[in-house]
Amino acid sequence: MSAPGPGNTSPGKARRTRSPSPDYLRLEAPKVSQRSTSPVGTENRTQAIAEGVRMILENLGENPDREGLLKTPMRYAKALTFFTKGYEENLRDILNDAVFSEDHTEMVIVRDIDVFSLCEHHLVPFYGKIHIGYIPNGKVLGLSKLARIAEVFSRRLQVQERLTKQVAQAINEVLKPQGVAVVMEASHMCMVMRGVQKPGSSTVTSSMLGVFESRQATREEFLSLIKH
């Protein structure tokens, strides 16, 4: 009998075990609570942010009452609310009905998922692409949900290292697969517009769990498949 390949734990069917429910609260950390989306809550929050932006403009030496800036505080408040809409979403609602039983035991990869986020250190953007792969263990996830997971976590104040790890841990916790691999490549405006001011630089982070961490051949197969 031939030895199982890197995506198999045995030559037979995928192992099926009854696993506990995902610990969504732990996966969502450091998010403290779900942001209100009620009309009153949204209006109060937007107004409070706009007042803060007006104060910032004044302290920068600007006149927030001039024509070009008159509506800027409210515009920015609404934009910032959208940039951070991940605080209004949670994994349980997104993934609850998208996990399916399937005997597929080879690698599943969705690559080149565009992500946009805000660096929590300077509140300036970083953006790029994320590549996600996993090897099922009796369960698969709807393909669009892989992109949704990346979107939920990226639309919060972030650091790239944590974002990469959160995506991998969420998939690992929900599916209990043989392994999960996530690689993210991004450009950070905090390195381009300030600080070292190095346009064209990119940051690459990865998170390898399960067989992707323990088996070099599996890891190398994933890395070769996400190359352009």
C-alpha positions as a LaTeX table, in Angstrom:
\begin{tabular}{lrrr}
\hline
Residue & $x$ (\AA) & $y$ (\AA) & $z$ (\AA) \\
\hline
Met1 & 0.00 & 0.00 & 0.00 \\
Ser2 & 1.41 & 3.40 & $-0.96$ \\
Ala3 & 1.98 & 6.03 & 1.68 \\
Pro4 & $-0.62$ & 8.79 & 1.92 \\
Gly5 & 0.21 & 12.07 & 0.17 \\
Pro6 & 0.72 & 15.35 & 1.97 \\
Gly7 & $-3.01$ & 16.09 & 1.92 \\
Asn8 & $-4.11$ & 12.74 & 3.42 \\
Thr9 & $-4.07$ & 11.27 & 6.89 \\
Ser10 & $-5.02$ & 7.78 & 5.64 \\
Pro11 & $-5.75$ & 6.03 & 2.31 \\
Gly12 & $-9.43$ & 5.68 & 3.31 \\
Lys13 & $-12.11$ & 8.24 & 3.88 \\
Ala14 & $-11.46$ & 11.41 & 5.81 \\
Arg15 & $-11.63$ & 11.05 & 9.57 \\
Arg16 & $-14.94$ & 12.32 & 11.02 \\
Thr17 & $-15.11$ & 13.34 & 14.65 \\
Arg18 & $-17.63$ & 15.29 & 16.63 \\
Ser19 & $-15.90$ & 18.48 & 17.71 \\
Pro20 & $-16.98$ & 21.16 & 20.16 \\
Ser21 & $-18.47$ & 24.43 & 18.92 \\
Pro22 & $-15.93$ & 27.09 & 17.93 \\
Asp23 & $-14.91$ & 29.53 & 20.62 \\
Tyr24 & $-16.04$ & 32.63 & 18.75 \\
Leu25 & $-15.32$ & 35.04 & 21.59 \\
Arg26 & $-11.68$ & 34.01 & 21.67 \\
Leu27 & $-11.42$ & 34.19 & 17.88 \\
Glu28 & $-12.86$ & 37.72 & 17.82 \\
Ala29 & $-10.36$ & 39.14 & 20.35 \\
Pro30 & $-9.22$ & 41.88 & 20.80 \\
Lys31 & $-12.67$ & 43.04 & 19.63 \\
Val32 & $-14.56$ & 43.79 & 22.85 \\
Ser33 & $-18.17$ & 43.92 & 21.69 \\
Gln34 & $-20.30$ & 44.21 & 18.58 \\
Arg35 & $-20.78$ & 47.79 & 17.40 \\
Ser36 & $-24.39$ & 48.93 & 17.32 \\
Thr37 & $-25.97$ & 49.31 & 13.89 \\
Ser38 & $-29.24$ & 50.83 & 15.16 \\
Pro39 & $-30.17$ & 54.17 & 13.55 \\
Val40 & $-29.83$ & 56.03 & 16.85 \\
Gly41 & $-26.53$ & 54.37 & 17.75 \\
Thr42 & $-25.11$ & 55.01 & 14.28 \\
Glu43 & $-26.16$ & 58.67 & 14.32 \\
Asn44 & $-24.72$ & 59.31 & 17.79 \\
Arg45 & $-21.44$ & 57.59 & 16.93 \\
Thr46 & $-21.07$ & 59.44 & 13.63 \\
Gln47 & $-21.74$ & 62.79 & 15.26 \\
Ala48 & $-19.22$ & 62.12 & 18.02 \\
Ile49 & $-16.52$ & 61.16 & 15.51 \\
Ala50 & $-17.29$ & 64.23 & 13.40 \\
Glu51 & $-16.88$ & 66.50 & 16.42 \\
Gly52 & $-13.52$ & 64.89 & 17.10 \\
Val53 & $-12.42$ & 65.41 & 13.49 \\
Arg54 & $-13.41$ & 69.07 & 13.66 \\
Met55 & $-11.22$ & 69.44 & 16.75 \\
Ile56 & $-8.32$ & 67.78 & 14.94 \\
Leu57 & $-8.68$ & 70.18 & 12.00 \\
Glu58 & $-8.64$ & 73.16 & 14.33 \\
Asn59 & $-5.50$ & 71.90 & 16.09 \\
Leu60 & $-3.79$ & 71.35 & 12.75 \\
Gly61 & $-4.18$ & 75.06 & 12.13 \\
Glu62 & $-7.07$ & 74.77 & 9.69 \\
Asn63 & $-10.41$ & 76.51 & 9.53 \\
Pro64 & $-13.09$ & 73.79 & 9.61 \\
Asp65 & $-15.72$ & 76.37 & 8.58 \\
Arg66 & $-14.19$ & 77.14 & 5.20 \\
Glu67 & $-15.95$ & 75.76 & 2.13 \\
Gly68 & $-13.58$ & 72.89 & 1.40 \\
Leu69 & $-13.64$ & 71.56 & 4.97 \\
Leu70 & $-17.17$ & 72.41 & 6.05 \\
Lys71 & $-18.51$ & 68.91 & 5.49 \\
Thr72 & $-15.21$ & 67.07 & 5.97 \\
Pro73 & $-15.78$ & 66.04 & 9.62 \\
Met74 & $-19.04$ & 64.25 & 8.78 \\
Arg75 & $-17.64$ & 62.79 & 5.57 \\
Tyr76 & $-14.65$ & 61.38 & 7.42 \\
Ala77 & $-16.83$ & 60.05 & 10.24 \\
Lys78 & $-18.90$ & 58.09 & 7.73 \\
Ala79 & $-15.81$ & 56.91 & 5.87 \\
Leu80 & $-14.11$ & 55.74 & 9.07 \\
Thr81 & $-17.27$ & 53.87 & 10.05 \\
Phe82 & $-17.09$ & 52.01 & 6.74 \\
Phe83 & $-13.34$ & 51.38 & 7.00 \\
Thr84 & $-13.98$ & 49.68 & 10.37 \\
Lys85 & $-17.24$ & 47.88 & 9.58 \\
Gly86 & $-15.68$ & 44.66 & 10.83 \\
Tyr87 & $-16.70$ & 45.76 & 14.33 \\
Glu88 & $-20.33$ & 45.37 & 13.22 \\
Glu89 & $-19.84$ & 41.78 & 11.99 \\
Asn90 & $-19.06$ & 38.50 & 13.68 \\
Leu91 & $-17.81$ & 35.11 & 12.58 \\
Arg92 & $-20.76$ & 33.16 & 14.00 \\
Asp93 & $-23.28$ & 34.90 & 11.73 \\
Ile94 & $-21.03$ & 34.74 & 8.67 \\
Leu95 & $-20.00$ & 31.07 & 8.93 \\
Asn96 & $-22.85$ & 29.33 & 10.72 \\
Asp97 & $-24.60$ & 27.97 & 7.60 \\
Ala98 & $-21.60$ & 27.56 & 5.31 \\
Val99 & $-19.85$ & 24.46 & 6.69 \\
Phe100 & $-20.55$ & 21.29 & 4.69 \\
Ser101 & $-19.63$ & 17.61 & 5.03 \\
Glu102 & $-17.32$ & 16.53 & 2.23 \\
Asp103 & $-14.75$ & 13.75 & 1.78 \\
His104 & $-12.33$ & 15.91 & $-0.20$ \\
Thr105 & $-8.88$ & 15.56 & 1.37 \\
Glu106 & $-6.68$ & 17.59 & $-0.96$ \\
Met107 & $-5.63$ & 21.20 & $-0.73$ \\
Val108 & $-8.20$ & 23.97 & $-1.15$ \\
Ile109 & $-6.75$ & 27.39 & $-1.99$ \\
Val110 & $-8.25$ & 30.81 & $-2.61$ \\
Arg111 & $-5.53$ & 33.27 & $-3.53$ \\
Asp112 & $-5.23$ & 36.95 & $-4.36$ \\
Ile113 & $-7.98$ & 38.13 & $-2.02$ \\
Asp114 & $-7.78$ & 41.93 & $-1.85$ \\
Val115 & $-7.67$ & 43.31 & 1.69 \\
Phe116 & $-7.71$ & 46.86 & 3.02 \\
Ser117 & $-7.12$ & 47.75 & 6.64 \\
Leu118 & $-6.02$ & 50.51 & 9.01 \\
Cys119 & $-2.82$ & 50.25 & 11.01 \\
Glu120 & $-3.76$ & 50.57 & 14.68 \\
His121 & $-0.54$ & 52.44 & 15.43 \\
His122 & $-1.03$ & 55.42 & 13.09 \\
Leu123 & $-4.56$ & 54.94 & 11.69 \\
Val124 & $-3.25$ & 55.00 & 8.14 \\
Pro125 & $-4.03$ & 52.32 & 5.53 \\
Phe126 & $-2.23$ & 49.14 & 4.66 \\
Tyr127 & $-3.47$ & 47.04 & 1.79 \\
Gly128 & $-2.55$ & 44.04 & $-0.29$ \\
Lys129 & $-3.52$ & 40.46 & $-0.98$ \\
Ile130 & $-4.07$ & 37.43 & 1.19 \\
His131 & $-3.80$ & 33.78 & 0.13 \\
Ile132 & $-5.68$ & 31.11 & 2.09 \\
Gly133 & $-5.32$ & 27.35 & 1.90 \\
Tyr134 & $-6.50$ & 24.40 & 3.96 \\
Ile135 & $-6.72$ & 20.62 & 3.77 \\
Pro136 & $-10.19$ & 19.39 & 4.81 \\
Asn137 & $-10.81$ & 16.75 & 7.42 \\
Gly138 & $-14.41$ & 15.84 & 6.60 \\
Lys139 & $-15.70$ & 19.44 & 6.43 \\
Val140 & $-15.36$ & 22.20 & 3.86 \\
Leu141 & $-16.26$ & 25.88 & 3.93 \\
Gly142 & $-18.10$ & 27.78 & 1.21 \\
Leu143 & $-15.35$ & 29.38 & $-0.88$ \\
Ser144 & $-16.72$ & 32.91 & $-0.61$ \\
Lys145 & $-16.57$ & 32.62 & 3.18 \\
Leu146 & $-12.79$ & 32.47 & 3.08 \\
Ala147 & $-12.81$ & 35.95 & 1.57 \\
Arg148 & $-15.46$ & 37.06 & 4.08 \\
Ile149 & $-13.27$ & 35.96 & 6.99 \\
Ala150 & $-10.41$ & 38.05 & 5.64 \\
Glu151 & $-12.76$ & 41.00 & 5.13 \\
Val152 & $-14.20$ & 40.87 & 8.66 \\
Phe153 & $-10.80$ & 40.91 & 10.34 \\
Ser154 & $-9.22$ & 43.41 & 7.95 \\
Arg155 & $-12.02$ & 45.95 & 8.48 \\
Arg156 & $-10.86$ & 46.56 & 12.05 \\
Leu157 & $-7.85$ & 48.39 & 13.46 \\
Gln158 & $-5.06$ & 45.91 & 12.83 \\
Val159 & $-1.44$ & 44.92 & 12.56 \\
Gln160 & $-0.64$ & 42.63 & 9.67 \\
Glu161 & 0.86 & 39.94 & 11.88 \\
Arg162 & $-2.32$ & 39.58 & 13.93 \\
Leu163 & $-4.59$ & 39.78 & 10.89 \\
Thr164 & $-2.78$ & 36.88 & 9.22 \\
Lys165 & $-2.94$ & 34.76 & 12.37 \\
Gln166 & $-6.61$ & 35.55 & 13.05 \\
Val167 & $-7.68$ & 34.37 & 9.59 \\
Ala168 & $-5.78$ & 31.10 & 10.02 \\
Gln169 & $-7.06$ & 30.46 & 13.54 \\
Ala170 & $-10.66$ & 31.16 & 12.57 \\
Ile171 & $-10.60$ & 28.59 & 9.76 \\
Asn172 & $-8.77$ & 26.11 & 11.96 \\
Glu173 & $-11.28$ & 26.50 & 14.79 \\
Val174 & $-14.39$ & 26.28 & 12.61 \\
Leu175 & $-13.36$ & 23.39 & 10.34 \\
Lys176 & $-10.82$ & 21.45 & 12.43 \\
Pro177 & $-8.99$ & 20.65 & 9.17 \\
Gln178 & $-5.74$ & 18.77 & 8.72 \\
Gly179 & $-4.03$ & 22.12 & 8.35 \\
Val180 & $-4.41$ & 25.80 & 7.42 \\
Ala181 & $-1.99$ & 28.11 & 5.62 \\
Val182 & $-2.34$ & 31.88 & 5.24 \\
Val183 & 0.10 & 34.24 & 3.55 \\
Met184 & $-0.42$ & 38.00 & 3.29 \\
Glu185 & 1.52 & 40.55 & 1.25 \\
Ala186 & 0.82 & 44.23 & 1.96 \\
Ser187 & 2.07 & 47.78 & 1.51 \\
His188 & 1.94 & 50.00 & 4.57 \\
Met189 & 1.36 & 53.73 & 4.22 \\
Cys190 & 3.06 & 54.26 & 7.59 \\
Met191 & 6.28 & 53.17 & 5.84 \\
Val192 & 5.58 & 55.13 & 2.66 \\
Met193 & 4.15 & 58.47 & 3.85 \\
Arg194 & 6.12 & 58.81 & 7.11 \\
Gly195 & 8.96 & 57.18 & 9.03 \\
Val196 & 11.44 & 55.54 & 6.68 \\
Gln197 & 9.43 & 56.70 & 3.60 \\
Lys198 & 10.16 & 53.70 & 1.40 \\
Pro199 & 7.69 & 53.46 & $-1.50$ \\
Gly200 & 7.54 & 50.07 & $-3.17$ \\
Ser201 & 8.35 & 48.09 & $-0.05$ \\
Ser202 & 6.03 & 45.25 & 0.96 \\
Thr203 & 5.58 & 43.17 & 4.07 \\
Val204 & 4.93 & 39.43 & 3.92 \\
Thr205 & 3.50 & 37.49 & 6.86 \\
Ser206 & 2.41 & 33.87 & 7.17 \\
Ser207 & 0.61 & 31.57 & 9.55 \\
Met208 & 0.97 & 27.80 & 9.15 \\
Leu209 & $-1.06$ & 25.38 & 11.25 \\
Gly210 & $-1.35$ & 21.60 & 11.35 \\
Val211 & 0.25 & 19.72 & 8.46 \\
Phe212 & 1.38 & 22.96 & 6.84 \\
Glu213 & 3.55 & 23.56 & 9.88 \\
Ser214 & 4.70 & 19.99 & 10.41 \\
Arg215 & 5.28 & 18.85 & 6.82 \\
Gln216 & 7.74 & 20.74 & 4.67 \\
Ala217 & 6.46 & 19.16 & 1.44 \\
Thr218 & 2.88 & 20.30 & 2.14 \\
Arg219 & 4.05 & 23.78 & 3.02 \\
Glu220 & 6.17 & 24.03 & $-0.13$ \\
Glu221 & 3.29 & 22.80 & $-2.30$ \\
Phe222 & 1.07 & 25.59 & $-0.96$ \\
Leu223 & 3.74 & 28.25 & $-1.42$ \\
Ser224 & 4.35 & 27.14 & $-5.01$ \\
Leu225 & 0.63 & 27.20 & $-5.84$ \\
Ile226 & 0.13 & 30.79 & $-4.67$ \\
Lys227 & 2.98 & 32.10 & $-6.80$ \\
His228 & 1.98 & 33.98 & $-9.95$ \\
\hline
\end{tabular}
